[in-house]
Amino acid sequence: MSDISSLGDLTGKRVLVRSDLNVPLDGSTITDDGRIRASVPTIRQLSEAGARVVVTAHLGRPKGEPDPAYSLAPVAARLGELLGQDVAFATDTVGESATETVAALQDGQVALLENVRFNSGETSKDDDVRGSFAGQLAQLADAFVSDGFGVVHRKQASVYDVALRLPAAMGGLVATEIDVLRRLTVDPERPYVVVLGGSKVSDKLGVIDNLLGKADKLLIGGGMVFTFLKAQGHEVGKSLLEEDQLDICRRYLEEATERGVEIVLPTDVVVDTAFPSGDREPQPQVVAADAIPADALGLDIGPESGAAFAAALADARTVFWNGPMGVFEVDAFAEGTRAVAQALTEVDGLSVVGGGDSAAAVRKLGFDEAAFGHISTGGGASLEFLEGKELPGIAVLERN
């Protein structure tokens, strides 16, 4: 697969980079700039090579038309701070502003186009509509670099179709992600432990299916655990429950036993009588996992379980973690996630935090990102790779 060096001398060339700058905003304030920081090395590499760098990215889910709430303008300002140079901002995706902004670039300068999802062609299911938009993007550049790992599982114009229209290469961020994920799926060093959390079992079915045959231990927390507990015959009160997944959870528990894979479920949970909200102080209570009161809902794994999960990770040589153990945004329900994160920092081997909420939790809880082997920038893309699915944004580069 081609890296940036395959594009040759980039001096004076316009290079379109698909980055992942999909950061959380509070109004126009960026609350976590992790994805912008992760995108900087490739953009800087191209700039220092003398390219005229044209960055395209999305933010949120606008409905295929401009929406000021999802403008990338705050991102352009932050990207400029991190690069140490002004980043020109085009107020459209492929229109007059984009054309003029790109035409004004000098060697080594960087421009950011407005949110690519402001154009309905980006996410269209119609190949011709997507292709037409990709053609307009391609006219702004001489080469394409795919560096937005968080979107490579999407067959979208700026990810897939533009790579068919320009000399294309993989950026450093995407190359690193793919390398790490291959280490999780091809002959991982053992013991190999997978930690899954988050709200729904249904979101993780493919991963559990694929990893039951590869992992030595599977630790399960988060909202999804209550469907497993119910499948074991326990009452879960008002906790999150997916009734339609009970049979599948029973099958996983049986299959794990048959395969010699240890599934570790919490023995205690932190409950409250209501989901945390701003107008009520949390009233956390630790109860046994098989004794959740009828009027309570589970919001974190308990301290005994946090210690047990940490112990299960202590001798691991390879760990993949995706999904928080509880409602980590609220201090009263953050300790389970903190215990898992802390244990990952102590792993003697490869520890991978699988993007999304897990990466946000690590940052919110104040951990040093350098303490983890790898923090993925793409939760959904990571999961689909581990499910064994083909990622369109990678496949198109491999075919080229």
N, C-alpha and C positions, 0 to 999 in steps of 0.2 A: 504494500500500500504506500502511496506516494506521500512524502512529507514535504515541508516547504522548500527544501533544497532542490526538489525535482522541478520547481518552477523557474530555475535558472536565475540570472541577474535580474533583480527587481527594481533597479534604479529607474525612477521615472514611470514605472508601471502602476496602473491603478489596480489595487487588489481589494476585492470585495470579501470581507470577513463576516461570516455568520457567527456571532457571539451569543452567549446566553446572559442577558442583562436583566432577567426577569426578577427584579428585587421587590421586596415588600415596601409599600409606601404608606405613610400616615399623612394624607394630604399630598404635599410635594416634598415631604421629608423622607429620606431613605432610612429605614429602621435597621437594615442589615445589608451591608455592601459586599458580602462574601463573594457573590457571583461576579461582581464588577472586578474585584481584586483578582479573582481566578482568571479573568479574561485578559488582564493587562499584559502578562508575559508574551503572548503571541502577537498582540497588537504592537507592543514595543519592539519585538524582533523584526517585524515587517517595517516599522518606521525607521529603525536603525539601518535596515538594508536599503533605505532610499525609496521605498514604495510610497505611493500616495494611497493611504489606507482609508477605505470606505467601509464603515462598520454598519451592519444591519442586525436588528434584534427585535424581539417582541417584549411586551409587558402586559401581564394580565390577559383578560379575554374580552377585548372590545368586539363589537358585532360586525366587523368587516368595514367599519367606517370610523372617521376621526371622532375621538372622545377625549376631551382635555384631561379627564381623570387618569387616563392611561398614557399620557405623553411621556416620552423619554427625555424631555428637557432637563429634569433634575439629574438624570443619569449622565447626560453629556457633561454637566458641570463636575460631577464627582469623578468621572473618567479622566477629565482634564487635570484635576488635582492629583490623581494617582499617577498619571503619566508625566506630570510636570510640564505640560504644554497645553495650549488652548486646543479644544476640540470644537471644530465648526459643527453647527447643528442645522440640518435641513428640516424644514417644517412640513415636509411631505415625504412620501416613500420613493416615488419615481417621477414626480412631476417637475415643475419649473424650479422650485427651490433645490431639489436634489440635484438636478442637472447643473445648475449654476454653482452650487456649493462644491460639487466634485470637480468642476472645470477650474475652480479657483485654487485648488490644492497645489502646493509645491511639494517637491520631493521630501519625504519624511513627515509630512503633515497628516493629520487624522481628522476625518469627518464622521459624524454619526447621523444616519437617516432616521426620520421619525418612525415610530412603532410600525413594524412591517404588517401587523395584523389590522392596521387601519385600512388596508386594501383587502377586499374580499377574495382576491385571487390567491392570497397566501394559503388559506386553509380550504380552498374549494376542493370538492371531491371530483370535479370534472377536470380530467387531464389537460384538456385544451385551454380552459380558463386559467388553471395554474400555470401552464406552459407559457401562455401569453404574458402573464405578469412576470414570470421568471425571465422571459426574453427582455422585458423592459429593465429589470435589475441588471441583467448581463451586459446591457448596452453601457452601463455606468463603469464597467471594469474590463481589465485585460486578463484577469485570473481570479480564481475563487479559492478561499481557504475556509474549510468547515471546522469551527472551533466551539460550537454551541452544543456540548454533550447533552444538555437537558432537553434537546429537541431532536436528536438523531433518530428517535423511534417514531418520528412523525414524517409522513410523506407530504411535505409542504414545499411551497415554491422556493423559499430561500434556503431550504435544507437539502432538497432532493433535485428538483427540476433545474435549478441554476447550475448544479454540478454537471449536468448533461450538456450545458451550453458554453462552458468555459474550461480552460485548463484548470484542473482542480487538485487540491492537496489537503491533507489532514493537518490541523493545527496541533500544537503541543499539548493543549489541555485534553483534547479528544484522544490523542495517541496514548497519553498517560492513563486515562480512564479505561480504555480498551485493554491495555496491558495489565492493569490491576485486576479487572474483571476476569480476564482469561486465567490469571493465577488462582482465582476463586473456583473456577470451573474445570480447569485442566490440571489434574494431578496436584491438588492442594496439599500443602504440608499438614500433617496430622499431629494431634487431634484438631479437627475442624469443627468449630462451633458457630451456629447461626442463631442470631437473636432477632426475633420478629415482634414488633409491637404495632402501634397505630390502631385505628378504630375498627376496621372491618376485616374479617377472615376472607371475604370475597375478593378483596384487593390483592391478597397474597396467595391465592389458590395455586397459580402457576408456579410460583417460587417454591412453595411447600412441595408440590408434586415433583419438581425437578431436583430439589435439594435433599429430599428424603433418601434418595439413592446415593448422595454424595457426602452429606454431613455426618459427623459422629454424634453430635448433640444438637437439639433444637430447643431454644429457650423461648417461651411465648409469654408476652405481657401485653399491656395496652388494652384498649376496649375489646379487641378481638378475643381475648382470653375467656370472656364470659360465655361465649358460644361453646368453647371447649369444656368449660366447667359444667355447663348445662348438659352437654353431651355425655358427661360422666355421671349425670344424675343429680347434680347439685342445684339448689335454688340460687338464683342470681338477683332476686329483688327487682329493682327498676334499672339495673345495669343494661348497657348496650347489648342487644341480642339479635342475632340473625337466625331466626327459626329455620329458614330454608337451607341453612348450612350445617344443621346438626348432624345429619347422616354422614356428610363429608368429613366432619371433625371426628366422628366415631371411626370412620374408615382410616383416617390418618393415624389415630392412636393405635389401631390394630396393626396397620402396615408397619409403623415404626417398631413395634414389638417384634414382628416377624423379621424385620431387616436388622434388628440389633441396634437401632438408632434410639437414643434416649431423648424422649420429649419431657422437658422440665416445665411444669406449670407452677404458678405461685401457690404457696400454702396459706398465705395471709394477704389481705387486701386492705387498702385505705378507702373507706366509704364516707358518704355524706348523704343527707336526705334530699339534696338538690344540687344541680349542676352549678359550679361557681359562677356568680355574676357580680357586677360591681356594687349592687345595692344590698349585699348580704355578706357578712363575715363567714368564711368557710368554717364548718364544724367537723373536722376530720375525726374519724374513729377507726382504729385498727381492729379487724375481725378475721376469724378463720375463713379461708376461701370456701369452705363447705358450710359456712354458717352466716351467709349474708342476710341481714334482716329484710323483710318484705318491703319496707318503706325506704330502703337505702339503695344507692347505686355506687358501684365500684369506680374509683377515679385514679387509682395508682396501685402498683404492687406494694405489699407491706414490707417492713424492715427485715423480717425473717427471710422473705423471698429475695429481697435485694442482696442480702448476704449470701444466700444460696446461689443466686445467679453469678455473683462475683466469684464464688468458690468454683463454680462450673467452668468459669472462664480462665481460672488461674493457671492451668497447665496447657491452655490452647496455643497452638502454633499459627493457626489461621482463624480469623473471626470476621464475619460479616454481620453488621447490625443495621436493620432498617425499621424505623418506627419507634416512637417514644413509649415508655412503660406506663405513662399516665398523662394527666393534664399538666404538663411541665410548666406551662405559662403561669400557673398559680403555685406559689411557694409551698403551700400545704400539700400539694400533690406532685411535687417535683423530685422527691427523694429517690424513687425507684429508678427514674431516668438517670439521675446523678450517679447512683451506685453502678449502673451498667457502664456509663461513660468513664467513670473512674477506673473500673476494672479493665476497660479497653486500653487505657493509657499505660497499663502495666503489662500488657501482653508481650511476651518474648517471641515475636514473629510478625506476621502481617495482620494489622487491624484496620478494617475498612468500615467507615461510617457511610451508609448508603444514601446520602443526599436528603432532600426534602426536609421534613420536620426533624429528623435525627440531626442533621447538620445545624439546623436553626437552634435546636436544644443545646448542642455542644457550645455554641457561641453564647446563647442566653445564660447558660449556667456558668460561664466564665472560664471554660477550659482553654488551655493553650492548644491551638490547632496543630502545632508541630508535635504534640504528644501522641497524635494518632498516625498510623501508617499512611492512611489516605482518607480524605473527606471528599466524597463524590459530589459533583455539582448537579447531578441529575437523578432524582429519586425514581421516576417512572422509567427512564431509560435503563438505569441499573437493574431494576426488577425485570424488565423485559429481556435484557441480556441473560440474566440468571435463570429465566424461564426457558432459555434456549431459542427464543424468537430471533428472526432476522431483523436487524434495525435498518430501515430504508436508507437513512443518511450515511450509514457505514457501507452498506452493500453497493451503493452507487459509486462510492470512491474506490472500492475494491474492483468493481467492473471496469472503471476507467483506467 
